[in-house]
């Protein structure tokens, strides 16, 4: 799926709005309803660093999309996702609040410190009141998994030209730069 092949006709691209991600994808996932086309994969994000998402998540351009379980542990093998402290409602064009969007930035190194990178994640979740009202209806169908805890994520590297990429920062943080020979 990471190659962008989502079984859509030529010329069609996957660039959903925040509202579309919540209403047409996440809400259906949490309600155990089929989603057509079923293009966003389930992925346990936290074993993967953001640059490892290619081939595992749905890729469209420089953005990766996937469903994940809502969790407090946002540590990977090489770093962690740190909340930017921003939660904003996802509002439909008719003014109805359908979800929440939380922003994260990826840091290389152990929490709470580390080196800030250009990797950004938007994590979309259903509003708490909407997910809890459905949980009673679903309890008979899904006793082992609470689907109200699903989130849909959009991950991308912000390449505004003002900061180094994650790999550049890791490279520059190496202590043995004197041992590297560069071509003339």
C-alpha positions as CSV (number, residue, x, y, z in Angstrom):
1,X,0.0,0.0,0.0
2,X,2.9,2.4,0.5
3,X,3.3,2.8,-3.2
4,X,0.1,4.8,-3.4
5,X,-1.8,2.0,-5.3
6,X,-5.2,2.2,-3.8
7,X,-7.2,0.7,-6.6
8,X,-8.6,4.0,-7.8
9,X,-8.9,4.9,-11.5
10,X,-6.0,6.8,-13.0
11,X,-6.0,10.5,-12.2
12,X,-7.7,10.1,-8.8
13,X,-5.7,11.0,-5.7
14,X,-6.2,10.4,-2.0
15,X,-6.3,13.9,-0.4
16,X,-9.1,13.8,2.1
17,X,-10.1,16.8,4.2
18,X,-10.2,16.6,8.0
19,X,-14.0,16.2,7.9
20,X,-13.7,13.4,5.3
21,X,-11.1,11.5,7.4
22,X,-13.4,11.6,10.4
23,X,-16.8,11.2,8.9
24,X,-16.2,8.8,5.9
25,X,-13.3,6.8,7.4
26,X,-12.9,6.9,11.2
27,X,-16.6,7.0,12.0
28,X,-17.2,4.0,9.8
29,X,-14.2,2.1,11.3
30,X,-15.4,2.8,14.9
31,X,-19.0,1.8,14.0
32,X,-17.8,-1.5,12.4
33,X,-19.3,-0.4,9.0
34,X,-17.6,-1.2,5.7
35,X,-15.6,1.6,4.1
36,X,-15.5,1.8,0.3
37,X,-12.8,2.0,-0.9
38,X,-11.1,0.3,2.0
39,X,-7.7,1.9,1.4
40,X,-6.4,2.9,4.9
41,X,-4.6,0.1,6.7
42,X,-4.5,-0.7,10.4
43,X,-1.0,-0.1,11.8
44,X,0.5,-0.1,15.3
45,X,2.4,3.1,14.8
46,X,4.7,3.0,17.8
47,X,7.2,0.3,16.8
48,X,7.9,2.4,13.7
49,X,9.9,5.6,13.2
50,X,8.1,8.0,10.8
51,X,10.6,7.4,8.0
52,X,9.7,3.7,8.1
53,X,6.1,4.2,7.2
54,X,6.6,3.9,3.5
55,X,5.3,0.5,2.4
56,X,3.3,0.0,5.7
57,X,0.8,2.9,5.5
58,X,-1.2,4.4,2.7
59,X,1.1,6.8,0.9
60,X,-0.1,9.7,-1.2
61,X,2.6,12.1,-2.2
62,X,4.5,12.9,1.0
63,X,1.7,11.9,3.4
64,X,1.0,8.6,5.0
65,X,-2.4,7.6,6.4
66,X,-3.3,4.7,8.7
67,X,-5.6,3.6,11.5
68,X,-4.1,3.0,14.9
69,X,-5.2,2.3,18.4
70,X,-5.4,5.3,20.7
71,X,-2.6,5.1,23.3
72,X,-0.6,7.1,25.7
73,X,2.7,5.4,24.7
74,X,4.1,7.2,21.7
75,X,7.7,5.9,21.9
76,X,9.4,4.2,18.9
77,X,12.8,2.5,18.8
78,X,14.6,5.8,18.0
79,X,12.4,8.5,19.4
80,X,9.0,9.6,20.5
81,X,6.0,11.6,19.3
82,X,5.4,14.7,21.5
83,X,2.1,16.5,21.7
84,X,2.2,20.1,20.5
85,X,-0.5,20.8,23.1
86,X,-3.0,21.7,20.4
87,X,-6.4,20.0,20.1
88,X,-8.8,21.4,17.7
89,X,-12.4,20.3,16.8
90,X,-13.1,18.9,13.4
91,X,-16.2,20.8,12.2
92,X,-18.5,19.9,9.3
93,X,-19.5,22.5,6.7
94,X,-22.9,22.6,8.5
95,X,-21.2,23.5,11.8
96,X,-21.4,20.1,13.6
97,X,-18.5,18.9,15.7
98,X,-17.6,15.4,14.5
99,X,-14.1,14.8,15.8
100,X,-10.9,16.1,17.4
101,X,-7.5,16.7,15.8
102,X,-4.3,16.5,17.9
103,X,-0.9,17.6,16.6
104,X,2.4,15.8,17.4
105,X,6.0,16.3,16.4
106,X,8.6,13.6,16.3
107,X,11.7,13.8,18.4
108,X,14.8,11.6,18.0
109,X,16.0,10.4,21.4
110,X,14.4,9.5,24.7
111,X,11.4,11.3,26.1
112,X,11.0,14.0,27.3
113,X,14.2,15.3,25.7
114,X,15.5,14.6,22.2
115,X,16.1,16.4,18.9
116,X,13.1,17.9,17.3
117,X,12.5,16.8,13.7
118,X,10.3,18.0,10.8
119,X,8.0,15.0,11.1
120,X,4.4,16.0,12.0
121,X,1.4,13.8,12.8
122,X,-2.2,14.7,12.9
123,X,-4.2,12.3,15.0
124,X,-7.9,12.3,14.5
125,X,-10.3,10.9,17.0
126,X,-14.1,10.8,17.5
127,X,-15.5,13.1,20.2
128,X,-15.6,11.3,23.6
129,X,-19.4,11.7,23.8
130,X,-20.0,10.2,20.4
131,X,-17.7,7.2,20.9
132,X,-19.1,6.4,24.4
133,X,-22.7,6.5,23.2
134,X,-22.0,3.9,20.6
135,X,-20.0,1.6,22.9
136,X,-23.1,0.2,24.5
137,X,-24.6,-0.8,21.2
138,X,-21.4,-2.4,20.1
139,X,-20.6,-4.3,23.3
140,X,-22.3,-7.5,22.1
141,X,-20.5,-7.4,18.7
142,X,-17.0,-6.4,19.8
143,X,-16.3,-7.6,23.4
144,X,-12.6,-8.0,22.8
145,X,-11.9,-4.7,21.0
146,X,-13.2,-1.2,21.8
147,X,-13.4,0.3,18.4
148,X,-14.2,3.7,19.8
149,X,-10.4,3.9,20.7
150,X,-9.4,3.9,17.0
151,X,-7.7,7.0,15.6
152,X,-6.8,7.8,12.0
153,X,-3.4,9.4,11.5
154,X,-1.8,11.6,8.8
155,X,2.0,11.7,9.0
156,X,4.2,13.9,6.8
157,X,7.6,15.6,6.9
158,X,7.3,19.4,6.9
159,X,9.8,20.5,4.3
160,X,9.6,24.2,4.6
161,X,13.3,24.6,4.0
162,X,14.0,26.2,7.4
163,X,14.9,23.1,9.4
164,X,17.1,20.1,8.7
165,X,15.5,16.7,8.0
166,X,15.4,14.1,10.8
167,X,18.2,12.1,9.1
168,X,20.3,15.3,8.6
169,X,20.0,16.0,12.3
170,X,21.0,12.5,13.3
171,X,24.0,12.7,11.0
172,X,25.1,16.0,12.4
173,X,24.8,14.7,16.0
174,X,27.4,12.0,15.4
175,X,30.6,12.6,17.4
176,X,33.0,11.1,14.8
177,X,32.4,13.5,12.0
178,X,36.2,14.0,11.7
179,X,36.5,10.3,10.5
180,X,34.2,10.9,7.5
181,X,36.0,11.7,4.3
182,X,34.0,13.7,1.7
183,X,34.8,13.8,-2.0
184,X,36.7,16.8,-3.3
